[in-house]
Structures are given as C-alpha cells and as structure tokens.
Amino acid sequence: MNNKIKPNRYKPVTAEVSHFNSDFNAGIDVCLKFIMVVAFFCILSLAAIYVHDFITQAEFFNITEIEILGTDHVTREEILALAGLNRDRNIYEVNASLAERQILSHPWVQSADLDRRLGSKLKIVIKEHEPLAIVRIREAADILINIQGLPFKEYDPLTDHAENLPIITGLDLTPVRDQYGFSGRLFDSVMDFLKTAEAAPFERIQGNELTGIILETKHGFNSVSTQDPDIIPIKLGFDNFNAKLKKAKKIKEYIDKHLPEKTICAMDIFNIEKVFIKTKLNDALHNNLKKGA
C-alpha cells in the first residue's frame, strides 16, 4: 500500500512564491494610492466648482461702477449693450475677452480693453478709428477711411458727424487679402497728399489713374475780394506735393500783386517745371465792364 506524500509544513517557502506575494501586495498599494489621488482631485474639483459658482453668483460682487474712456462717435449705451453690461452683472461672471470682441463689432471701434478694478469696478478703454476722408465709390455708398487708409464703415451723414472731411473720388475697392480695401499707385498718392503737412485747404480730391490727383478748392488761391469763388481744379500728378503747393502759392501771390484784375480758374502743375494757368477777369471788374458797355 502506497502512502500519500504530504508536503512538509516545516519546509520554508520557496523564493518564487515569496516574490509573487510581494508583487501582488505592491500592486494593491499602487491601486489604492491611485484611487485616493483620483478621489482627492474629484473632491478638489467639486469644491472649486462650488466656490466659483458661489463667487460668480453672489450679489456682493455685482459691478458697482463702469468707467468708459475714449469714446466720441460711440455712445456709452452702445458699449454697455454690446458687452452685455446694460444690466446687473457679477464682475467675476464677465468674460473680458468675449466682451472686448463684442465691443469690437462696432464699426467705429478700433480696439477695446476691459480691466477689472478693486471694489467691483470696471474700466473700459476704447480706441476709435480716426477718420481721414470720405471715399465716394461709383454707384455705391460713401466709405470712411481711417488715417491708415483702411475703410471701416459706410458714411452716414446723419450719425457720423464728419462733415469737414474731404471727399475723394476716382478710387475703387479691390480685394486685399481676405477683405476689400484700396491699393495701387493712385491710392498711395492720395494718402501721401492727405498726410502732407503743408496741404492747402480743399473740398475734394479727384483721382485719375493716368493724371494722378486733381485738387478741387474754393479758397486759398484767389483774392479775398473775390465774391463766392468757383471751385478751382489744381492738377498735381502723383508726387512732390509740397513743392507743387508752394509753387501754386507763389503764383497766386504774384497774380494778386501784379494782376489783381485776374481770377484763377485752373492750374496744371503735373510738371512743376511747366505750369499752366487759366484765368478770367475778376467778377467785380467784369460786371463793371459790362455796365460800362
């Protein structure tokens, strides 16, 4: 009869079994630590959400004062409506970046900066477009351009209050990158003239792709005694505007001094070396001659 072989309970455990148990226990420790970390962050996130909701919904942090700077053509009511600040709002509820983008949707606004201040106060600094001229497009609306030459809105004489701006004709909108704008030699010449420090007073600039700029003015190139002066076209070409305007003034001074009976009708200073002038008899003298006849 064969006896069953029983394991010796006094025999020490082998190294392989001991190593397995050690790895198993280490794995359990890692899992427990991971679960604890996840639980900690969940609790922390819930607490942060609770604190955020409490702060952004508490009336204690409602905006007490809104200061708006830099507006001329844009009203306070328009700014508040665009930014969603025309009602009671918690200062920490307001998304500053979104509010700035909404304010920028107003055509007169070039940049907007919203800043939170102590005491639940907001400061909004607006930079408006600085209008330079009105561009009259053929068979289209008049367009305002800023000092950079960029069109920024259609001109509305009832609301824009820019009556003293010069009017430019002869330019066309062209695709520039992903929007429409003005470009080319003629437009560059117009911008150069408008930025000329010694530019004479004028009412209109007529642009021509072949002959350049024709300045239309009623003042500055006729005697002060002239009654209700007509518009004087002065052809200036594409460049050298300061020198050409100085030449025109010298011609005007000469005629005033030596030919007071003459009135300037037109000037052509496309070539500063060859100036052409058209004149007529002074209106008062002309009327006297007709009476004498």
Long-range contacts (C-beta under 8 A, 24 or more apart in sequence): 55-90, 55-92, 56-90, 56-92, 56-93, 57-90, 57-93, 58-90, 59-88, 59-90, 61-90, 61-91, 61-92, 61-120, 62-88, 62-89, 62-90, 62-91, 62-120, 63-88, 63-89, 63-90, 63-91, 63-94, 63-120, 63-121, 63-122, 64-119, 64-120, 64-121, 65-119, 65-120, 65-121, 65-122, 66-121, 66-122, 66-123, 66-124, 67-121, 67-122, 67-123, 67-124, 68-124, 68-126, 69-123, 69-124, 69-125, 69-126, 70-125, 70-126, 70-127, 70-128, 71-126, 71-128, 72-128, 73-108, 73-128, 73-160, 73-161, 74-106, 74-108, 74-109, 74-126, 74-128, 78-106, 79-103, 79-106, 79-124, 79-126, 82-106, 83-114, 83-124, 85-122, 91-116, 91-120, 91-121, 91-122, 94-122, 107-152, 107-153, 108-152, 108-153, 110-146, 110-152, 129-153, 131-160, 131-162, 131-165, 132-165, 132-194, 133-165, 133-166, 133-167, 133-168, 133-194, 133-205, 134-162, 134-165, 134-166, 134-167, 134-168, 135-167, 135-168, 135-169, 135-171, 135-182, 136-167, 136-168, 136-169, 137-171, 137-172, 137-173, 138-172, 142-167, 143-173, 145-182, 149-181, 149-182, 149-187, 149-191, 150-181, 151-180, 151-181, 151-182, 166-194, 166-202, 166-203, 166-204, 166-205, 167-203, 167-204, 167-205, 168-204, 168-205, 168-207, 169-204, 169-205, 169-206, 169-207, 170-205, 170-206, 170-207, 170-208, 170-209, 171-207, 184-209, 185-209, 185-238, 186-212, 186-213, 186-238, 189-213, 189-237, 189-238, 189-239, 192-239, 192-241, 193-236, 193-241, 196-241, 196-242, 196-245, 197-242, 198-242, 198-245, 198-246, 199-241, 199-245, 200-245, 200-248, 200-249, 203-231, 204-231, 206-233, 211-235, 211-237, 211-270, 212-236, 212-237, 212-238, 212-270, 213-237, 213-238, 213-241, 220-249, 220-252, 221-248, 221-249, 221-252, 221-264, 221-267, 222-252, 222-263, 222-264, 223-256, 223-260, 223-263, 223-282, 225-282, 225-284, 226-263, 226-282, 226-283, 227-283, 227-284, 229-263, 230-265, 232-264, 232-265, 232-266, 232-267, 233-266, 233-267, 234-266, 234-267, 234-268, 234-269, 235-266, 235-267, 235-268, 235-269, 235-270, 236-269, 236-270, 237-269, 237-270, 237-271, 240-272, 243-272, 244-269, 244-272, 247-272, 247-275, 251-275, 251-277, 255-279, 261-285
